[in-house]
Amino acid sequence: MTRTVVASAKREIVIGFDEPFCVIGERINPTGRKKLAAEMVAGNFDTVTRDVLEQVAAGATMLDVNAGVTAVDPNVSEPPLLVQTIRLVQSLTDLPISIDSSVSSAIRAALEVAEGRPLVNSVTGELEKLEAILPLIKKYDVPVVAISNDETGISEDPDVRFEVARKIVRHAADYGIKPCDIVVDPLVMPIGAMGTAGRQVFALVRRLREELGVNTSCGASNISFGLPHRHGINAAFLPMAIAAGMTSAIMNPCRPQEMEAVRAANVLMGNDPSCGTWIRSYRDVQPAATMVAASSAATPSGSGRRRGGREARMAQS
């Protein structure tokens, strides 16, 4: 079994096919959050602190840390801000981190201060990116997320995305990086724009597991982009992806519906020994009124409603 080891200074976790699903908390990310971006630029980390503590309490396995607050010369602005954010996160929790940046200099600076064995998010199949990031992965002996796009962009063809992943794995091997340290993001397309997106990614995850032997990840909420009640779709998508072989995802652990779906999938996949995590998480949850009780209360006695099916058979027994 492929095992991707990630660690903080005090805690080690394993991403793997026979391990509980790795929930990578997504909240420490100013992308699309103007208020958070402004706070971070101003040196105010109150929201970051709150997001760290809330995600830890909600059950995140590790935390993604992103400081991409501006597109104006990020090679200058992002490295020191990412370093500052990582140091703060590490002071607040012993969960492992994922260093999230598209700026090579920021990843390099972050690796110098990150404790343990962080996950680097990410590298693509673009040759320039491979040659910039893979030497850092080898030097610091850390795992990396490999995103299945290259110079041609993001293909809607899952076979093309698979070949990009294969190219990254092979290129990494040239640097002495093992497949167990490559976590492939097969790129989840929005189901609202592409009706086959779900089936595509499930099939692709199976291929990545069986043919390349790599762990996988994704931005879980991509599947529901543009649709109403997104968390309902996300909560359905996650167990299906887990059953197909996906082993981690960047997601919001503060969404109870989605975390419940992940924990239930861990139970059903046999990756929650003795259902221990499920029991600890939900043993004090009070069950809602049953449908039968609700139906009985709503239907007056002697209403003339015909009894049939299972109810009639039970009455006759």
Secondary structure as the mmCIF struct_conf table of DSSP 4:
data_model
#
loop_
_struct_conf.conf_type_id
_struct_conf.id
_struct_conf.beg_label_comp_id
_struct_conf.beg_label_asym_id
_struct_conf.beg_label_seq_id
_struct_conf.end_label_comp_id
_struct_conf.end_label_asym_id
_struct_conf.end_label_seq_id
STRN STRN1 ARG A 3 ALA A 7
BEND BEND1 ALA A 9 LYS A 10
STRN STRN2 GLU A 12 GLY A 16
TURN_TY1_P TURN_TY1_P1 PHE A 17 ASP A 18
BEND BEND2 GLU A 19 GLU A 19
STRN STRN3 CYS A 22 ILE A 28
TURN_TY1_P TURN_TY1_P2 THR A 31 GLY A 32
HELX_RH_AL_P HELX_RH_AL_P1 LYS A 34 VAL A 41
TURN_TY1_P TURN_TY1_P3 ALA A 42 GLY A 43
HELX_RH_AL_P HELX_RH_AL_P2 ASP A 46 ALA A 58
TURN_TY1_P TURN_TY1_P4 GLY A 59 GLY A 59
BEND BEND3 THR A 61 THR A 61
STRN STRN4 MET A 62 ASN A 66
BEND BEND4 ALA A 71 ASP A 73
HELX_RH_AL_P HELX_RH_AL_P3 PRO A 74 LEU A 92
BEND BEND5 LEU A 95 LEU A 95
STRN STRN5 ILE A 97 ASP A 100
BEND BEND6 SER A 102 SER A 102
HELX_RH_AL_P HELX_RH_AL_P4 SER A 104 VAL A 113
BEND BEND7 GLY A 116 GLY A 116
STRN STRN6 ARG A 117 ARG A 117
HELX_LH_PP_P HELX_LH_PP_P1 PRO A 118 PRO A 118
STRN STRN7 LEU A 119 THR A 124
BEND BEND8 GLY A 125 GLY A 125
HELX_RH_AL_P HELX_RH_AL_P5 LEU A 127 TYR A 140
TURN_TY1_P TURN_TY1_P5 ASP A 141 ASP A 141
STRN STRN8 VAL A 144 ILE A 147
BEND BEND9 SER A 148 SER A 148
STRN STRN9 ASP A 150 ASP A 150
TURN_TY1_P TURN_TY1_P6 GLU A 151 THR A 152
STRN STRN10 GLY A 153 GLY A 153
BEND BEND10 GLU A 156 GLU A 156
HELX_RH_AL_P HELX_RH_AL_P6 PRO A 158 ASP A 174
TURN_TY1_P TURN_TY1_P7 TYR A 175 GLY A 176
HELX_RH_3T_P HELX_RH_3T_P1 PRO A 179 ASP A 181
STRN STRN11 ILE A 182 ASP A 185
HELX_LH_PP_P HELX_LH_PP_P2 VAL A 188 PRO A 190
TURN_TY1_P TURN_TY1_P8 ILE A 191 ALA A 193
TURN_TY1_P TURN_TY1_P9 GLY A 195 THR A 196
HELX_RH_AL_P HELX_RH_AL_P7 ALA A 197 ARG A 207
HELX_RH_PI_P HELX_RH_PI_P1 LEU A 208 LEU A 212
STRN STRN12 ASN A 215 THR A 216
STRN STRN13 GLY A 219 GLY A 219
HELX_RH_3T_P HELX_RH_3T_P2 ALA A 220 SER A 224
TURN_TY1_P TURN_TY1_P10 PHE A 225 GLY A 226
BEND BEND11 PRO A 228 HIS A 229
HELX_RH_AL_P HELX_RH_AL_P8 ARG A 230 ALA A 244
TURN_TY1_P TURN_TY1_P11 GLY A 245 GLY A 245
STRN STRN14 SER A 248 MET A 251
TURN_TY1_P TURN_TY1_P12 PRO A 253 CYS A 254
HELX_RH_AL_P HELX_RH_AL_P9 PRO A 256 LEU A 268
TURN_TY1_P TURN_TY1_P13 MET A 269 GLY A 270
BEND BEND12 ASP A 272 ASP A 272
HELX_RH_3T_P HELX_RH_3T_P3 PRO A 273 CYS A 275
HELX_RH_AL_P HELX_RH_AL_P10 GLY A 276 TYR A 282
TURN_TY1_P TURN_TY1_P14 ARG A 283 ASP A 284
HELX_LH_PP_P HELX_LH_PP_P3 VAL A 285 THR A 290
HELX_RH_AL_P HELX_RH_AL_P11 MET A 291 ALA A 298
BEND BEND13 THR A 299 THR A 299
TURN_TY1_P TURN_TY1_P15 SER A 301 GLY A 302
HELX_LH_PP_P HELX_LH_PP_P4 ARG A 305 ARG A 307
HELX_RH_AL_P HELX_RH_AL_P12 GLY A 309 GLN A 316
#
